[in-house]
């Protein structure tokens, strides 16, 4: 269970406009309670020339999966996208808090909604789907792939960012995810030079890297 919503500390994320998104994190809780490096890499990639510094998202329908704090979806809304930010029901109050905290900085719109992978669908057409550090648990890989397939239209673009972990079963999980994805999508790794110059290879250890993939 998540800690009481008042027990938070703030991570500030500077935008290209010099403004700061304030993302509340929980002091105690599951993996979705804090802003992970992969979320920062993906959030800042949204502001790069690949997205015309965010202009490509203006007026576009966006879905974030496994959002945790909602950092990526909030950045998408900041640059003008209309974002549905989803995670398990326990995390929705934290996402709602962060949307409310940053509402004055959003050029687009943001809404939090519960979504359980493999079970729920959010009926709509999405131009973009974002997911950061969602390749983590073995039991979640098949439901995640199903959810991606269920929510993609013919022209939907999916961007996945994850930390490459070499301990335990994490390399096998990453291979399994991309094997399953390859049955439905073409994938391409985003070159480092296309990413934000400061938020692209972030790691506490030399072998930990945030990898950004277009699906």
NORJO-V941109 format. One record per backbone hydrogen bond with DSSP energy under -0.5 kcal/mol. NH is the residue of the N-H (numbers start at 1). CO is the residue of the C=O. Records with the same first field share a line. If there is no record, write none. Layout:
BEGIN
NH=CO + CO
END
This chain:
BEGIN
3=28
7=4
8=6
9=25
11=23
12=10
13=21
14=12
15=19
18=15
21=13 + 19
23=11 + 21
24=22
25=9
26=33
27=7
33=30
34=31
36=34
39=36
40=36
41=37
42=38
43=39
44=40
45=41
46=42
47=44
48=45
51=48
52=49
53=48
54=48 + 51
55=52
56=51
57=54
58=55
59=80
60=57
62=82
63=128
64=84
65=130
67=86
69=67
70=67
74=70
75=71
76=72
77=73
78=74
79=75
80=77
81=76
82=60
83=81 + 109
84=62
85=83 + 111
86=64 + 84
87=113
91=88
92=88 + 89
93=89
95=91
96=92
97=93
98=94
99=95
100=96
101=97
102=98
103=99 + 100
105=102
106=103
107=77 + 105
108=77
109=81
111=83
113=85
115=87
117=115
118=143
119=116
120=116
123=121
127=61
128=61
129=157
130=63
131=159
132=65
133=161
136=134
140=137
141=137 + 138
142=138
144=140
145=141
146=142
147=143
148=144
149=145
150=146
151=147
152=148 + 149
156=153
157=127
159=129
160=213
161=131
162=211
164=209
165=163
170=167
173=169
174=170
175=171
176=172
177=173
178=174
179=175
180=176
181=177
182=178
183=180
184=181
185=181
188=214
190=212
191=189
194=191
195=192
196=199
200=198
202=200
208=205
209=164 + 207
211=162 + 209
213=160 + 211
214=188
215=158 + 213
END
